[in-house]
Amino acid sequence: MYLGYITLVPIRLALLIPHHIICCALIVFVLLGSDGEVTGCRKFFYEWLIYAWQRGHLFLMGYYYIPVTGKKELPNPDEHSSYVVIGNHAGWMEVGWMFGQYTPSFVGKSSIKDIPVFGRIAIANRTIFIDRMAKNSGGVTGQIVDRLKTGGKVGMFPEGTTSNGTSICTFKSGAFVAGVPVVPLVFKYPYCMFDPCFCACSLKWQMLGTMAQVYSCMTVQRLPVYYPSEAEKADPKLYASNVKKLLVEESGLIDSQETYEDKLEWEESVGYMNAEVAKKRREDMKRKNTEMSGTPDAALAV
């Protein structure tokens, strides 16, 4: 790994940077003159470029060959105008693979819109922009439901966090509220030296560790389209639970009842805290200190 850090990482960075620049420039060129969602011939070139961009990125990161089992099935567009592509969330490479294969809309923070080039691509891909620091998270589900009612496809990872790659955590119900079919995927990361699953390290070190390996492996298992029953449409939690059960049975991964909050507690116990959580903790502490400074008891204590 240390040898990889000083040899492979610089070479891969030297190739990745121009790859991203060229692909993004071509994508922006295709998007010239479009105000929103791309259609027609422009859509064909856009989706092809997205695939080339993401597959090239994975290749240069060391994922030369990605074994995929199962047929690529999609709901009949005449019967279902919208669907959700879901998968277990073990690392970050599955995001790029899903984006390249299905080009779904994702949920992203609102500040992405202001990023040069990437913001333009996010708008064209009909990204659902949210304020991640907002207290009312229920609005996110409402935006997802509204998007699916108008037709289209949304990519989501119902666990709401990354796992250690050996289990599937509790599914949140947001992806299932609309009651549309889901396209289930199972991602696994067999590894030898560096664990590519996103556990207790920053994204920067995650990427550097991956690039330091000569070869990285990810496998993808496509499952048949899951059509919800009337009972599941009426009960998103039941729908989420049944889909999770299917993924566990087909993948052989552990059925975990852990949640995002449990993961945060574990990360803190091993001395790691992601930047967003750390920022929120600082803001909460600052607010509490401000509230305490205004009380007579706090003033006497000082």
Buried (B, 14 or more C-beta within 10 A) or exposed (E): EEEBEEEBBEEBEEEBEEBBEEBBEBBBEBBEEBEEBBEEEBBEBBBEBBBBBBBBBBBBBBBEEBEBEBEEEEBEEEEBBBBBBBBBBBBBBBBBBBBBBBBBBBBBEBEBBEEEEBBBBBBBBBBBBBEEEEEEEEEBBEBBBEBBEEEBBBBBBBBBBBBBBEBBBBBBBBBBBBBBBBBBBBBBBEBEEBBBBBBBBEEEEBBBBBBBBEEBBBEBBBBEBBBBEEEBBEBBEBBBBBBBEBBBEBBEBEEBEBBBEBBBEBBBEEEBBBEEEEEEEEEEEEEEEEEEEEEEEEEEEE
